Amino acid sequence: MPSLTSLAQELPAQAKVVADLLEKNGLSPPSFDNDTLELLPEDAQRPRWDLLATSHNFRQLATGAKLSGLGIAFGSLFTVLAEEPERARRFDSAMKHCVDDKDFSFPDASRAFD
């Protein structure tokens, strides 16, 4: 795996390629209000995905193995909880039960999602 420094050096160069493609195609820089990256032609999408892959690897390496693994494990769980308030409420109840109950079991906690 590349080093943290080498990944950090790749990011600006890759971002410049993407910015140049946007300009070449007459598109404004992307923002959270205006997703111009989706408007790039299909043949210009590869540099965008390369930039995303490099930034993902940089973030994972900077986060470290332990925390990165937790992020992967809990990332989708937190997405579900954010999108489904009723499940979030049941999850909260289950976690309180787990903390308070010395006889905690994962099957009991998982029933909160049924």
C-alpha positions as CSV (number, residue, x, y, z in Angstrom):
1,M,0.0,0.0,0.0
2,P,1.3,3.5,-0.8
3,S,2.4,5.7,2.1
4,L,0.3,8.4,3.6
5,T,2.6,11.0,2.1
6,S,2.5,9.6,-1.4
7,L,-1.3,9.5,-1.3
8,A,-1.4,13.1,0.0
9,Q,0.8,14.1,-2.9
10,E,-1.4,12.3,-5.5
11,L,-4.6,14.0,-4.4
12,P,-3.9,17.6,-5.7
13,A,-2.7,16.3,-9.0
14,Q,-5.8,14.1,-9.5
15,A,-8.1,17.0,-8.3
16,K,-6.4,19.2,-11.0
17,V,-7.2,16.7,-13.7
18,V,-10.8,16.6,-12.6
19,A,-11.0,20.4,-12.4
20,D,-9.5,20.7,-15.9
21,L,-12.1,18.2,-17.3
22,L,-14.9,20.3,-15.8
23,E,-13.5,23.5,-17.3
24,K,-12.9,21.8,-20.7
25,N,-16.6,20.6,-20.7
26,G,-17.9,24.1,-19.7
27,L,-19.0,22.9,-16.3
28,S,-18.6,24.9,-13.0
29,P,-16.7,23.5,-10.1
30,P,-18.8,21.0,-8.0
31,S,-20.4,22.1,-4.8
32,F,-22.9,20.5,-2.4
33,D,-25.6,22.5,-4.1
34,N,-24.6,21.8,-7.7
35,D,-23.2,18.3,-8.5
36,T,-21.5,19.1,-11.9
37,L,-19.4,15.9,-11.7
38,E,-22.4,13.8,-12.7
39,L,-22.5,15.9,-15.9
40,L,-19.1,15.0,-17.1
41,P,-19.1,12.7,-20.2
42,E,-18.7,9.0,-19.6
43,D,-15.1,9.0,-20.9
44,A,-14.2,11.7,-18.4
45,Q,-15.5,9.9,-15.3
46,R,-12.4,7.7,-14.8
47,P,-10.2,10.5,-13.3
48,R,-13.0,11.3,-10.9
49,W,-13.2,7.8,-9.7
50,D,-9.4,7.6,-9.4
51,L,-9.5,10.7,-7.2
52,L,-12.2,9.2,-5.1
53,A,-10.3,5.9,-4.7
54,T,-7.1,7.8,-3.7
55,S,-9.0,9.9,-1.2
56,H,-10.7,6.8,0.3
57,N,-7.3,5.0,0.7
58,F,-5.8,8.2,2.2
59,R,-8.7,8.4,4.7
60,Q,-8.5,4.7,5.6
61,L,-4.7,4.8,6.1
62,A,-4.9,8.0,8.2
63,T,-7.8,6.5,10.3
64,G,-5.8,3.4,11.0
65,A,-6.7,-0.3,10.9
66,K,-8.8,-0.4,14.0
67,L,-10.9,2.7,13.5
68,S,-11.2,2.1,9.8
69,G,-12.6,-1.4,10.4
70,L,-15.1,0.0,12.9
71,G,-16.1,2.6,10.3
72,I,-16.8,-0.1,7.7
73,A,-18.7,-2.2,10.2
74,F,-20.8,0.5,11.6
75,G,-21.1,2.8,8.6
76,S,-24.0,1.0,7.0
77,L,-25.7,0.6,10.4
78,F,-25.6,4.3,11.1
79,T,-26.9,5.0,7.6
80,V,-29.9,2.7,8.3
81,L,-30.5,4.3,11.7
82,A,-30.4,7.8,10.2
83,E,-32.9,6.9,7.5
84,E,-35.3,5.0,9.6
85,P,-36.2,6.8,12.9
86,E,-38.3,3.9,14.2
87,R,-35.4,1.5,13.9
88,A,-33.1,4.1,15.5
89,R,-35.5,4.3,18.5
90,R,-35.5,0.5,18.8
91,F,-31.8,0.3,18.5
92,D,-31.4,2.9,21.2
93,S,-33.6,0.8,23.5
94,A,-31.7,-2.3,22.7
95,M,-28.3,-0.7,23.4
96,K,-29.6,0.7,26.8
97,H,-30.7,-2.9,27.6
98,C,-27.2,-4.2,26.6
99,V,-25.5,-1.7,28.9
100,D,-27.8,-2.3,31.8
101,D,-28.1,-6.1,31.5
102,K,-25.1,-8.1,32.8
103,D,-26.5,-11.1,30.8
104,F,-26.3,-9.2,27.5
105,S,-26.5,-11.3,24.3
106,F,-26.2,-10.3,20.7
107,P,-29.3,-12.3,19.7
108,D,-31.4,-10.3,22.2
109,A,-30.0,-7.0,20.9
110,S,-30.6,-8.0,17.3
111,R,-34.3,-8.6,18.0
112,A,-34.6,-4.8,18.3
113,F,-34.4,-4.7,14.5
114,D,-37.2,-7.1,13.8
